[in-house]
Amino acid sequence: MKRSIAKSGVAVVALSTFGLLAVAVALWSTGIRVNTTASFPVGLYRQTEPGTGAKTGDLVLACLPRGKWHREPPWSLRCPDRAMPILKKIAALPNDRVAIAAAGIRVDGRMVPNSKPLPTQVSTATPGIVPGGMVWLLSDAAPDSYDSRYFGPIPLTAIQAVVRPLWVFRLP
């Protein structure tokens, strides 16, 4: 009796896992992306357009240059190096001026909310005019987000898609 209960428990877990993966693949194929990070509210985001038309203030999915990413759940993989694309907001485009200070990041003189660099993080970002073909990505929703305040600008070509919140919820 105990053996059959254990076997049925394994079957339920296996079927549940398969079901979740099937749902994730179905969502992915329709342009729905899942955010589980703290950079923006947890939930579902809908891809609205390719990244080529992204502008300041857009939420985007972008692939970081190799070596500047962290591992995420395998169902979220999309970048060529199998890293998860990051969900960030475009803070600055080419020819915008970025200033970095202890109080936070300023773009063309305007302070970006929640952009104060953490003293425990090492930054390789350099202030100044954003070069052609590059973009600054920040999270104005999370003060401890890993974004351009630490790794600097990334190529515009790294932007995979513009996304909009579809269904999100805020954690306490």
N, C-alpha and C positions, 0 to 999 in steps of 0.2 A: 504494500500500500504506500509506504513512504517513498519507494523508488518511483512509482507512477506519479505521485504528487511532484517530486523533484523534476521528473522529465517534463511534466506539463508546465511547470514554472519556467524551465529553460525555453520551451516552445513559445510561451507567451512573451518572454523577453526578446527572443529572436524575431518573432513576428512584429512586435512593437518597434524594434530597431529598424527593421526593414520598412515598416510603414512610415516612420519618421523620415527616413532617407528618401522614400518615394515622394513624400510631400515636399521635402526640400528641393528635390530635382524639378518637380512640377512648378513650384514657385519660381525657381531660378529661370526656367525656360520661358516664363511669362514676364520677366523683367522685375520680379519682386526680389528684393534683397533683405536679409535679416541683419540687424545690428544688435550685437550683444555687448558692445563695449560701452564704457562710461563717457566717451567723447560727446555723444549726442544721445537723446532718449532711446532706450531699448525699444525695439519694435520692427515693423515692416516698412520698408522704403521702396518706392516704385521708380524704376529707371524711366526718365521722361525723354531723354535725348542723348546722343553720343557726346563725349566730352569735348569735341572740337568747337562747339559753340558756347562753352562755359564762360561766364562773366563774374565779376566781383559780386560776392554775396551768395552765389550758388553753392548748394551742397553737392559735393562730388565724391565719387569713388576714384581713388588714384593708387597706382602702384608705386611704391617707394623704390629708389635705386637700390640695387642689391646690397645687402648688408645693413640696411636701415629699417628693417621690419621686425616684427615679432610674430610668433606662431599663434594661430587662431584655429578654431574648429575646422576639421577637414571638409565639411560641407560648404564652407565659405570660399574655398580656393578659386582663384581666377587669374592671378598675375602669372606672367611667363615663368617666374622662378618659383611658382606654387605658393607664394605668400598671399595672404588675404589683402585685398585692396583696403586702404584706410578710408574712412568716412570723415571728411573735413569740409570746411567752408573756405571758399576762395577769399582770401583777405587782400591780396595784392597781385596785380598783373604787371607785365612789362611797363617800365617807365614810372611806376608808382614808387614813392619814397618810403622805405621802412626804417624806423628807428627802434632800437632795443634799449630799454632802460630797466632799472630795478622795479619800477612801478608797472611795467608792461610794455606791450608792442604798440607803436603808433604807425598808422598807415596814412601818408599824406596829412599828418598832423592830428588825426583822429585816433583816440585811444580805443583799442580793441578790448571789449570786456573779457574778463577772466584770462588775460594773456600774460600775467606776471610770471616770469620764469621762476621755476623752483630752484632754490639754492643747492639742492642735492643732485640736480641734473647737469650734465656737461653739455655745453652748447658749442656747435661748430658753425652756427649761423653768423653771418656778417651783415650789419646794417648797410643801408645805402639804396641806390636806385636798383629796382629789380631789372636784371638783364633781359634782353629780348629772348623769347622762347622759354622763359621761366615763369613760375608762379609760386606765391607764398600761400600755404594752406594752414589754417588755424581752426581751433575749436573755441568759439566764444561761449560755449555751454558748460565746459568743464575746465576748472583751473589747473588740473594736473594732466591734461591731454598731451600726448606725444605728437608734436607737430613741428611746423617750420621754425618755431622759436628755438628748437634744438638742432634740427638738421639743415635749416636754411631752405632756399628755394629748390623746387624740383622742376624738371622739364614739363612744359605744357602737354607734351605728347604722353606723359604718364597718366593723364586724366582719362579714365575709362568711360565714365558716364556721369551725367547730371541726374540727381535723384531728388525726390520729394517725399516727405513723410506720408505714409498711407495709414498706418495704425501704429501709434506709439503710446507708451505710458511712462510716467516718471516714477522713479523709485524714491522712497522717502529719504 
